[in-house]
Structures are given as C-alpha cells and as structure tokens.
C-alpha cells in the first residue's frame, strides 16, 4: 500500500506513542473498540481520528463489527507512522543527511528546500 501524507496536524510525541501502542494492541489479535478505548485512554471521537490517521499514512486496519485488527506485520505498520519533530537544529539534520540511503536523501532534499534549493552546478546557491 502506498504511503500518503496525513491531512492531520503534525504528529506530537504523545500521539505517536499512542498510535504505536494502538498498533501493538491490534497486531495479530482483533480487539473490541471498547477495550481499545480504555487501554488507549481515548473517547470515541479520538479513537476514530487515530484510526483515520493510521489509514491515511497507509496502515491497513480491518474491522469486523466492533473489532479492529492490523493487517500485515507490526514492523511494517510502524514504518508508516511519521516521526514527531525531533527538535533538531539545521546543523544536526545536515549531519544526519550525509549518507546514501533513501532516508538520507529525503532529509537532504528537505534541507535543500528549506535553504532555497540545492546549490547550482557552479557551487553557488539560488
């Protein structure tokens, strides 16, 4: 399933923790919504907001009646949940972008955009 950008506000650390707990609870075992509400400390509206968010980022959740279960493995689902803002400085992010993996390139692209684009061929910025 293709990952999409969630329409929700940026992810807070508290919500990220709750979403990961939610994924652990529904991985491998279907759980009744009322149990999930209690274990996650959510009201019905917050629960459905989290379900919608997870689906928007590409996590597949199946429902049968009022039971919810993760489709696929927990590790893959966790890999789709965005990381909350780590509060890095630009220099720290630049240090992390010095690799060759897709994650490094993604971070480098973001830094380039923040700084006005990648340097021109002659070494000067836009």
Buried (B, 14 or more C-beta within 10 A) or exposed (E): EEEEEBEBEEBEEEBBEBBBBBBBBBBEEBBEBEEBBEBBEBEEEBBEBBBEBBBBBBBBBEEEEEBBBBEEEBEBBBEBBBEBEEEEEEEEBBEBBEEEEEEEEEBBEEBBEEEEEEEEEEEEEE
